[in-house]
Amino acid sequence: MLLKHAEVRDAAKDWKTFSSDAPFRVPIPSEEDVRSMRQLPIERDPPEHTAYRRIVEPFFQRPKDPEMIARVEALIDEMLSGALERESLEVVHDFALPIQARALTYLLNVPEEEAETYIGWIIHVFKVGDGQKKGDALEDYLTAQFDRGEKEDGEDFFSALAHADYEGRPLTREEMMGFGNLTFAGGRDTIIHSISSILAYFAENPEQLAELQNDPKAVRLASEEFFRVFMPLTHIGRVCPEQTEVHGEVVKPGERISLCWNSANHDEEVFEDPHEVRLDRKPNPHLSFGFGTHLCLGATHARLVIRSLLAAMAERVDSVEVLAAEPLVEREAKYTRANGYESLVARMRGRG
């Protein structure tokens, strides 16, 4: 595991030594048992990665459009209104998940009704259905969407991929599925856990919510600090095509290292008092969206959702109280880390 900010950044840029061209092995733990296709473009290196990424970039730039910004802001306002009317709210499934699912339909330019399907997958997209093979529900959904997209000349994400050109040829169905798989797997629990963690933080630190209310312009800095501290993706894998040495250890061809984003985000050589949440932290060179060639495609979308939430909370929410919490804990051979919530029951009170 690479832990320091500088070494993680350097390795993320050095794709020839630390390659992403390794199907199923970029996520940690590996995902050979939960999906059947290579995720694109993340599991490719340049120049293929660059060409693949170019195909879908127009959709991931949509959060910059005034129309989509307005839709996300309206969504947050609607969800907050409902939360403020209730005596208690299960944040993960009844607040964060619907926000993530509905905002994703805006990004993909599909009917908002599709969100009901995404909500039905709960927070773990690869763990759905009694007795169902992990990932089957997502793969079945993607197959149906690409079947439809091939027959239509639509403007949605699935139709665009079905008619996309990759270096003078159409995408294969496996390539389409790889794009779709990453879009749902990569942009799902990350946003959900960010939202629930932020609400829990304000419940424990009401003075920070008050500070944000006093200075709404601080939303941008606050959102970046929350991304730094509540990094949803602990680390990511890279495979060494050739033998190399990392901290005196020999890494043989085909063996894997970890870029530990979360550790890099708490490097005391880069961040003063890194375990302290400072909503006005500046500069804030966190690595929560990766670094280098594989910088997260969904970063603009995630920023729009979280900034919209913080701005609306600063304007409308007086307090948050946690009534019950079940933390989500990653348990791996080398570490244990609390990362978001399986369930979070809270009460929100409005201002004035």
FENDA-V568030 format. One record per residue. RES is the residue in three letters. PHI is phi in whole degrees, -180 to 180 (none if undefined). PSI is psi in whole degrees, -180 to 180 (999 if undefined). D_CENTER is the distance of its C-alpha to the mean C-alpha in Angstrom with 2 decimals. Layout:
# FENDA-V568030
res = (RES RES)
phi = (PHI PHI)
psi = (PSI PSI)
d_center = (D_CENTER D_CENTER)
This chain:
# FENDA-V568030
res = (MET LEU LEU LYS HIS ALA GLU VAL ARG ASP ALA ALA LYS ASP TRP LYS THR PHE SER SER ASP ALA PRO PHE ARG VAL PRO ILE PRO SER GLU GLU ASP VAL ARG SER MET ARG GLN LEU PRO ILE GLU ARG ASP PRO PRO GLU HIS THR ALA TYR ARG ARG ILE VAL GLU PRO PHE PHE GLN ARG PRO LYS ASP PRO GLU MET ILE ALA ARG VAL GLU ALA LEU ILE ASP GLU MET LEU SER GLY ALA LEU GLU ARG GLU SER LEU GLU VAL VAL HIS ASP PHE ALA LEU PRO ILE GLN ALA ARG ALA LEU THR TYR LEU LEU ASN VAL PRO GLU GLU GLU ALA GLU THR TYR ILE GLY TRP ILE ILE HIS VAL PHE LYS VAL GLY ASP GLY GLN LYS LYS GLY ASP ALA LEU GLU ASP TYR LEU THR ALA GLN PHE ASP ARG GLY GLU LYS GLU ASP GLY GLU ASP PHE PHE SER ALA LEU ALA HIS ALA ASP TYR GLU GLY ARG PRO LEU THR ARG GLU GLU MET MET GLY PHE GLY ASN LEU THR PHE ALA GLY GLY ARG ASP THR ILE ILE HIS SER ILE SER SER ILE LEU ALA TYR PHE ALA GLU ASN PRO GLU GLN LEU ALA GLU LEU GLN ASN ASP PRO LYS ALA VAL ARG LEU ALA SER GLU GLU PHE PHE ARG VAL PHE MET PRO LEU THR HIS ILE GLY ARG VAL CYS PRO GLU GLN THR GLU VAL HIS GLY GLU VAL VAL LYS PRO GLY GLU ARG ILE SER LEU CYS TRP ASN SER ALA ASN HIS ASP GLU GLU VAL PHE GLU ASP PRO HIS GLU VAL ARG LEU ASP ARG LYS PRO ASN PRO HIS LEU SER PHE GLY PHE GLY THR HIS LEU CYS LEU GLY ALA THR HIS ALA ARG LEU VAL ILE ARG SER LEU LEU ALA ALA MET ALA GLU ARG VAL ASP SER VAL GLU VAL LEU ALA ALA GLU PRO LEU VAL GLU ARG GLU ALA LYS TYR THR ARG ALA ASN GLY TYR GLU SER LEU VAL ALA ARG MET ARG GLY ARG GLY)
phi = (none -87 -116 -83 -56 -66 -71 -67 -62 -62 -68 -63 -80 -91 -73 -74 -85 -121 -91 -99 -80 -149 -52 74 -108 -73 -68 -124 -70 -62 -120 -59 -91 -120 -150 -114 -131 -71 -75 -123 -91 -66 -100 -138 -105 -59 -85 -60 -57 -62 -68 -64 -60 -61 -64 -103 -55 -56 -71 -82 -96 -58 -62 -87 -74 -54 -65 -71 -57 -64 -67 -67 -63 -67 -62 -61 -62 -63 -67 -67 -58 -64 -66 -71 -85 -102 -73 -154 -145 -84 -66 -64 -91 -105 -132 -66 -62 -62 -62 -61 -66 -71 -64 -66 -64 -65 -63 -84 60 -115 -57 -63 -62 -61 -60 -62 -66 -64 -63 -65 -81 58 -90 -108 -66 -97 -132 -133 84 -73 73 -91 -58 -55 88 -62 -62 -65 -65 -63 -63 -62 -59 -65 -67 -74 -59 -64 -62 -68 -88 -115 -112 -87 -111 -90 -57 -71 -66 -62 -69 -64 -115 -73 -110 -121 53 87 -139 -69 -67 -75 -63 -62 -67 -58 -63 -64 -64 -64 -60 -66 -59 -83 -75 -82 -109 -107 -66 -59 -71 -60 -70 -63 -63 -65 -66 -66 -64 -64 -64 -66 -65 -81 -133 -61 -65 -73 -65 -62 -63 -67 -66 -75 -141 -58 -68 -80 -56 -62 -65 -63 -64 -66 -68 -65 -62 -64 -77 -99 -61 -69 -103 -59 -160 -142 -96 -136 -109 -89 -65 -125 -62 -143 -122 -128 53 82 -99 -80 -107 -77 -55 91 -83 -120 -117 -118 -95 -90 -58 -64 -64 -59 -71 -119 -75 -68 -78 -114 -116 -65 46 -63 -89 -97 -84 -119 -71 -109 -62 -159 -74 -142 -82 -66 -116 -68 -109 81 -161 80 -55 -97 -52 -55 -62 -88 -60 -64 -66 -61 -63 -62 -64 -71 -65 -65 -64 -65 -63 -69 -66 -61 -84 -120 -105 -89 -158 -129 -127 -85 -99 -160 -146 -125 -61 -92 -119 -79 -122 -117 -61 -100 -163 -129 -143 -73 -147 81 -139 -74 -151 -146 -102 -141 -123 -113 -115 -85 -80 60)
psi = (125 128 -29 149 -49 -43 -33 -43 -46 -42 -37 -31 -27 73 -16 -36 -39 93 148 0 67 89 133 -8 0 -46 152 121 164 159 30 -30 -5 -6 160 2 155 130 136 144 6 -28 39 154 163 151 -12 -42 -44 -43 -41 -46 -37 -30 -42 -7 -37 -35 -37 -3 -5 -32 -7 -13 133 -37 -44 -38 -45 -38 -42 -42 -40 -38 -48 -43 -42 -46 -37 -40 -45 -40 -39 -19 -11 152 -30 160 132 105 -44 -53 -28 -2 -63 -46 -48 -37 -49 -46 -45 -39 -32 -35 -34 -43 -43 -7 44 164 141 -22 -23 -23 -29 -36 -46 -39 -35 -18 -3 -154 -17 99 -22 7 76 147 136 119 8 139 135 134 -11 -41 -44 -45 -40 -42 -48 -41 -45 -40 -40 -32 -46 -44 -34 -28 -18 160 60 180 14 171 -45 -41 -39 -42 -38 -24 13 155 127 104 45 7 159 156 145 163 -37 -39 -43 -46 -35 -40 -47 -41 -47 -38 -42 -38 -37 -27 24 -79 -23 -50 -40 -48 -31 -46 -49 -38 -38 -44 -41 -37 -45 -30 -39 -21 68 -27 -27 -36 -40 -40 -41 -35 -35 -23 77 -23 -14 -1 -41 -49 -41 -41 -41 -36 -39 -39 -39 -50 -43 52 110 -30 106 -50 174 153 152 142 136 113 -33 161 134 174 132 114 42 -5 135 126 115 159 130 -10 164 146 170 133 107 90 -43 -43 -44 -35 -11 25 116 -16 -14 -39 119 132 64 -23 2 133 115 105 -9 21 129 126 168 77 52 164 27 -19 21 -165 147 -145 -40 28 134 125 -33 9 -43 -39 -47 -42 -41 -45 -49 -40 -38 -40 -47 -41 -42 -39 -41 -34 -33 -20 127 -38 157 134 126 126 -31 145 137 97 148 124 123 128 103 169 -34 -10 163 133 127 130 89 -157 141 -38 142 113 127 163 129 137 140 161 143 999)
d_center = (21.19 21.08 20.57 21.85 20.05 22.57 22.68 18.94 18.98 22.17 21.01 17.85 20.39 22.93 21.72 25.34 25.69 22.21 21.22 18.16 20.75 20.52 19.49 17.68 17.97 14.99 12.92 14.82 16.59 17.55 16.98 20.46 21.22 18.35 18.17 20.96 19.61 18.21 14.69 15.16 15.13 13.35 16.32 18.94 20.58 22.40 24.33 22.87 19.26 20.36 22.16 19.44 16.87 19.58 19.82 16.49 16.06 18.09 15.62 12.71 15.36 16.22 14.51 17.40 19.95 21.92 22.05 18.33 18.06 20.94 19.49 16.31 18.70 21.05 18.52 17.67 21.42 22.26 19.98 21.33 24.82 24.56 23.27 26.10 28.65 27.96 29.42 26.31 22.85 20.58 17.39 14.80 16.39 18.41 16.39 12.63 12.46 14.83 13.16 9.85 12.21 14.69 12.64 11.31 15.05 15.76 13.47 15.11 18.44 19.42 21.43 19.75 21.58 19.20 16.78 19.33 18.67 14.91 15.83 18.38 16.00 15.05 11.86 12.56 12.65 14.96 17.22 19.03 22.74 25.81 27.05 24.72 23.46 19.79 17.82 20.93 19.81 16.92 19.35 22.08 20.11 19.13 22.76 24.13 22.04 23.10 26.63 26.67 25.22 27.96 30.59 29.39 29.02 26.22 23.75 20.61 17.94 19.80 23.17 22.17 21.13 24.28 26.40 24.66 26.78 25.82 28.63 31.25 30.30 28.16 25.00 25.80 24.39 22.67 20.93 19.88 18.52 16.56 14.79 14.26 13.10 10.23 9.26 9.25 8.24 5.19 3.83 5.78 6.32 3.46 5.15 8.18 8.80 8.53 11.04 13.23 13.47 14.55 17.14 18.44 18.83 20.86 22.94 23.87 24.34 25.92 27.46 24.14 23.57 27.17 26.60 23.84 26.29 28.96 26.99 24.47 24.20 22.36 19.17 17.74 18.58 17.47 13.91 13.71 15.38 13.07 10.11 12.73 14.03 11.28 9.21 7.04 7.72 11.50 12.63 12.89 16.20 18.72 22.08 25.33 27.51 30.51 31.73 30.58 30.91 28.28 29.85 33.04 31.58 32.18 29.25 30.90 29.99 27.22 26.09 22.60 21.34 18.17 16.43 15.62 13.10 13.69 17.40 17.44 15.91 18.95 21.57 24.66 26.04 23.39 22.47 25.46 25.25 21.68 21.49 22.53 20.21 21.72 20.37 22.62 21.66 22.60 22.08 18.63 17.69 14.61 12.68 9.16 8.31 11.00 14.48 17.05 17.11 13.61 11.93 8.47 9.61 6.96 7.76 10.63 9.18 6.85 10.12 12.26 11.02 11.27 14.45 15.93 15.54 17.14 19.82 20.74 20.95 23.11 25.36 25.67 24.87 27.56 26.30 23.91 25.45 23.88 26.24 24.67 21.69 20.60 18.15 15.80 17.14 16.17 19.60 20.15 23.51 23.04 21.17 20.14 17.28 16.48 12.77 12.39 14.88 16.27 18.33 19.08 22.17 22.89 25.41 24.85 27.90 28.35 30.12 33.77)
